Amino acid sequence: MTGGSSLFSPVAGAFRLALFLGWTLVAMIPYSLITLIGWRVRESGMIYWKGVAGVCRITVRSRGSLVGDRPLLVVANHSSYLDIVVLGTLIPGVFVAKAEVGGWPIFGWMAKLARTIFIDRKRSATGEARAEILKRLAGGEPLILFPEGTSNDGNRVYPFKSALFSVAQETVTLTGEAAPRPVVVQPVSLAYTRVNGMPMGRGWRQIYAWYGDMDLFEHLFALLGFGALTAEVIFHDSLTLAEAGSRKALSDRCHKVVADGLRVSLRGGFDDPPVAPPPPGPPESLAATSPESPVSPPVVEDGADGAVAVKTVAPPAGP
């Protein structure tokens, strides 16, 4: 990586690692008490993550905002453990993570203190995990999920696993309400775009991504020794399973939106005005009519419930 070694400072890395561990240990004491007492102070987690972002010199920029609808599932692309830090500064929610995370040193403790829901990815979310998911949703807590099921180099978005969207099939009765509500899903794109204020290339992005068989502490030390990092987060429009039509369709739509948002940030377009997606077109069989057809081209209409209807209109009668 050209110029990479000139930006790395082992002294700075060691100093920031000590700050990170010190801040984590200090935060564990009050957070443990809060958890034991049973208080649900969601903002306390955000305070911790903002402290970690400060130690790691991560500037978080966001476009759009978290929707107010509940119950809410947030789905985002995943390239590093830093994703948890970045999203944790913006969303007062809880993460859904694979069971192995609970066994990681330091990060596993942090995840447990943050009341992360651990899922065995080899089985569907049933039993205690499913009950805990529904309990958190009923309490109005946003759930944050990485549906790729793994991390990558930060330059792409792997296909989403539709099985991880099973929670979107649920209806949840919020605390204090009588009628159940459908789970709302909000896609979020996350990109690492600048180091020391300069645009970050593909190779640089791999320094901050953590994937494959990378050693956690070696990676963290190296990361802390480099320059300040800019992370860009785009909150997209939310949708429900009913609006998408099926779990697979919901997964695919969220993947496309998240991947498009990542490309926007990586190409430097984060500050550009968002472009509204084009309206859905008619089925291919109705996309055009032949010159001999006495029927006018189809008209696409949006129904009041968001459904799309396609109808044909007969031409006006001749004289």
C-alpha positions in Angstrom: 0.0 0.0 0.0 1.7 3.1 -1.2 2.4 5.5 1.6 0.7 3.2 4.1 3.8 2.7 6.3 4.4 6.4 6.6 1.0 6.9 8.2 1.4 4.1 10.7 2.6 5.0 14.2 3.2 2.1 16.6 3.4 4.5 19.5 0.1 6.1 18.6 -1.4 2.6 18.2 -0.2 1.5 21.6 -1.5 4.7 23.2 -4.9 4.4 21.6 -5.2 0.7 22.4 -4.5 1.6 26.1 -7.2 4.3 25.9 -9.6 1.9 24.3 -9.1 -0.8 27.0 -9.2 1.8 29.8 -12.4 3.3 28.5 -14.0 -0.1 28.1 -13.1 -1.2 31.7 -14.4 2.1 33.1 -17.6 1.8 31.1 -18.1 -1.9 32.2 -18.7 -0.9 35.9 -21.7 1.4 35.5 -23.1 -0.6 32.6 -22.9 -3.8 34.5 -24.8 -2.2 37.4 -27.4 -0.8 35.0 -27.8 -4.3 33.5 -28.1 -6.0 36.9 -30.6 -3.5 38.2 -32.7 -4.1 35.0 -32.8 -0.5 33.8 -33.3 -0.2 30.1 -31.2 2.9 29.4 -30.7 2.5 25.7 -28.7 5.7 25.4 -26.0 4.4 27.7 -24.8 2.1 25.0 -24.6 5.0 22.6 -22.4 6.9 25.1 -20.0 4.0 25.2 -19.8 3.6 21.4 -19.3 7.3 20.9 -16.4 7.1 23.4 -14.9 4.2 21.4 -15.3 6.2 18.2 -13.5 9.1 19.7 -10.6 6.9 20.9 -10.4 5.3 17.4 -10.6 8.7 15.8 -13.7 7.8 13.7 -15.8 10.6 12.4 -19.3 9.3 11.7 -21.3 11.2 9.0 -25.0 10.2 8.4 -27.6 10.9 5.8 -31.3 10.3 6.5 -32.4 9.2 9.9 -33.7 6.2 11.8 -37.4 5.8 11.3 -39.7 6.2 14.3 -41.8 3.1 13.4 -41.7 0.2 15.8 -41.1 -2.8 15.9 -38.0 -2.1 13.8 -35.3 -4.2 12.2 -32.2 -2.4 10.8 -30.2 -4.3 8.2 -26.7 -3.2 7.1 -23.7 -4.3 5.2 -20.8 -5.6 7.2 -17.0 -5.3 6.8 -15.5 -4.9 10.2 -16.1 -4.9 14.0 -16.0 -1.1 13.5 -19.4 -1.4 12.0 -20.8 -2.1 15.5 -19.1 1.0 16.8 -20.3 3.2 14.0 -23.9 2.1 14.1 -23.9 2.1 17.9 -23.2 5.8 17.9 -26.4 6.4 15.8 -28.9 3.7 16.8 -30.2 3.2 20.4 -30.7 -0.5 19.7 -29.3 -4.0 20.2 -27.3 -6.1 17.8 -28.1 -9.6 16.7 -24.8 -11.6 16.4 -23.6 -15.1 15.7 -23.0 -17.1 18.9 -19.2 -17.2 18.4 -19.0 -13.4 19.1 -19.9 -14.1 22.7 -16.7 -16.0 23.2 -14.4 -13.3 21.8 -12.1 -11.6 24.4 -13.0 -8.0 25.2 -15.5 -7.7 22.3 -17.5 -10.7 23.6 -17.8 -9.0 27.1 -18.8 -5.8 25.4 -21.4 -7.6 23.4 -22.9 -9.3 26.5 -23.0 -6.0 28.4 -24.8 -4.4 25.5 -27.4 -7.2 25.8 -26.6 -8.5 22.3 -28.8 -11.4 21.1 -26.7 -14.3 20.1 -28.0 -16.7 17.4 -26.7 -20.1 16.4 -26.5 -19.6 12.6 -26.8 -23.4 12.1 -30.4 -23.3 13.3 -33.3 -21.0 12.9 -34.0 -18.4 15.6 -36.2 -20.5 17.8 -36.6 -21.1 21.5 -34.9 -18.7 23.8 -33.3 -16.6 21.1 -36.6 -16.1 19.2 -38.4 -15.3 22.5 -35.7 -12.7 23.3 -36.0 -11.2 19.8 -39.8 -10.7 20.2 -39.4 -9.4 23.7 -36.9 -6.7 22.5 -39.1 -5.7 19.6 -42.2 -5.5 21.8 -40.2 -3.2 24.1 -39.6 -0.8 21.1 -35.9 -1.5 20.8 -34.5 -1.5 17.2 -32.7 -4.7 16.3 -29.5 -4.3 14.2 -28.6 -7.2 11.9 -25.9 -7.9 9.3 -27.7 -10.2 6.9 -24.6 -11.0 4.8 -23.8 -13.5 7.6 -20.1 -12.6 7.4 -17.8 -9.6 6.8 -15.8 -8.6 3.7 -13.2 -6.1 2.4 -15.6 -3.2 2.5 -15.6 -2.7 -1.3 -18.8 -4.7 -2.0 -21.9 -6.2 -0.4 -22.3 -10.0 -0.3 -25.8 -11.5 -1.0 -28.1 -11.2 1.9 -29.3 -14.5 3.5 -33.1 -14.4 3.3 -33.4 -16.8 6.3 -32.1 -14.0 8.5 -35.1 -11.9 7.6 -37.5 -14.4 9.3 -38.1 -11.9 12.1 -39.8 -9.7 9.4 -42.5 -12.4 9.2 -43.6 -11.7 12.8 -46.3 -9.4 14.1 -45.4 -7.9 17.4 -47.6 -6.3 20.0 -45.8 -3.3 21.5 -45.8 -2.8 25.2 -48.9 -0.9 26.2 -50.8 -1.6 22.9 -53.5 -4.1 22.1 -53.1 -4.7 18.4 -50.1 -6.4 16.8 -48.0 -4.6 14.3 -45.8 -5.8 11.4 -42.1 -5.6 11.7 -40.7 -2.6 9.8 -37.3 -3.1 8.0 -34.9 -0.2 7.4 -31.9 -0.8 5.1 -28.7 1.1 6.0 -25.5 1.5 4.0 -22.1 1.9 5.7 -18.9 2.9 4.0 -15.4 3.8 5.1 -14.3 6.6 2.7 -11.5 8.8 4.1 -8.3 8.5 6.1 -6.9 11.7 7.5 -9.4 13.6 5.3 -8.2 12.1 2.1 -10.2 9.8 -0.1 -9.6 6.1 0.7 -8.8 3.7 -2.1 -9.7 0.0 -2.3 -6.4 -1.1 -0.8 -6.7 1.3 2.1 -10.2 0.1 2.9 -8.8 -3.4 3.5 -6.8 -2.0 6.4 -10.0 -1.2 8.3 -12.0 -4.2 7.2 -11.7 -7.3 9.3 -12.5 -10.6 7.6 -11.3 -14.0 6.9 -8.8 -15.4 9.4 -7.3 -12.0 10.5 -6.1 -11.9 14.1 -8.4 -9.6 16.1 -5.9 -7.8 18.4 -3.2 -7.5 15.7 -5.8 -5.9 13.4 -7.0 -3.6 16.1 -3.5 -2.4 17.0 -2.6 -1.8 13.4 -5.9 0.1 12.8 -5.4 2.3 15.9 -1.9 3.2 14.6 -3.2 4.7 11.4 -4.8 8.0 10.8 -8.3 9.4 11.5 -11.1 7.5 9.7 -14.4 8.8 8.2 -17.4 6.5 8.1 -20.5 7.4 6.1 -23.9 6.0 6.9 -27.0 6.3 4.7 -30.4 5.5 6.2 -32.8 4.4 3.5 -36.6 4.3 3.3 -38.2 1.5 5.3 -40.5 -1.2 4.1 -42.4 -4.3 5.4 -42.6 -7.9 4.2 -46.1 -7.2 2.9 -44.8 -4.4 0.7 -42.0 -6.6 -0.7 -44.3 -9.6 -1.3 -42.1 -12.4 0.2 -39.1 -12.9 2.5 -36.8 -13.5 -0.5 -38.1 -10.4 -2.3 -37.6 -8.4 0.9 -34.0 -9.6 1.2 -33.3 -8.8 -2.4 -34.7 -5.3 -2.2 -32.8 -4.5 0.9 -29.6 -5.8 -0.7 -30.0 -3.7 -3.8 -30.7 -0.5 -1.8 -27.7 -1.1 0.6 -25.4 -2.0 -2.3 -26.4 1.1 -4.3 -25.9 3.3 -1.2 -22.4 1.8 -0.7 -21.5 2.5 -4.3 -22.7 6.1 -3.9 -20.4 6.7 -0.9 -17.4 4.9 -2.4 -17.7 7.1 -5.5 -17.7 10.3 -3.5 -21.4 11.0 -3.9 -22.4 11.0 -0.2 -23.1 14.7 -0.2 -25.1 14.6 -3.5 -28.9 15.0 -3.2 -30.5 11.5 -3.0 -32.1 10.3 -6.2 -35.5 8.8 -6.0 -35.7 5.3 -7.4 -37.7 5.0 -10.7 -41.2 3.7 -10.4 -41.7 0.0 -11.1 -42.4 -0.8 -14.7 -45.1 -3.0 -16.2 -44.5 -6.8 -16.7 -42.4 -7.6 -19.8 -45.4 -9.1 -21.5 -47.2 -5.7 -21.4 -44.1 -3.5 -21.8 -45.1 -2.5 -25.3 -47.8 -3.1 -27.8 -47.4 -3.9 -31.5 -48.1 -1.3 -34.1 -51.1 -3.3 -35.2 -52.6 -3.6 -31.7 -55.8 -1.6 -31.2 -55.0 -1.3 -27.5 -53.1 1.7 -26.1 -49.9 1.1 -24.0 -50.5 0.0 -20.5 -50.9 2.5 -17.7 -49.2 1.9 -14.4 -51.0 3.1 -11.3 -50.0 3.1 -7.7 -52.8 2.0 -5.4 -53.6 3.6 -2.0 -52.0 0.7 -0.3 -48.7 0.9 -2.3 -49.6 -1.9 -4.6 -49.0 -1.4 -8.3 -51.8 -2.1 -10.8 -51.3 -2.4 -14.6 -54.3 -1.8 -16.8 -54.8 -1.3 -20.5 -56.9 1.5 -21.9 -59.0 1.1 -25.0 -58.5 3.8 -27.7 -61.3 6.3 -28.1 -63.9 5.3 -30.6 -63.5 6.7 -34.1 -65.8 9.2 -35.7 
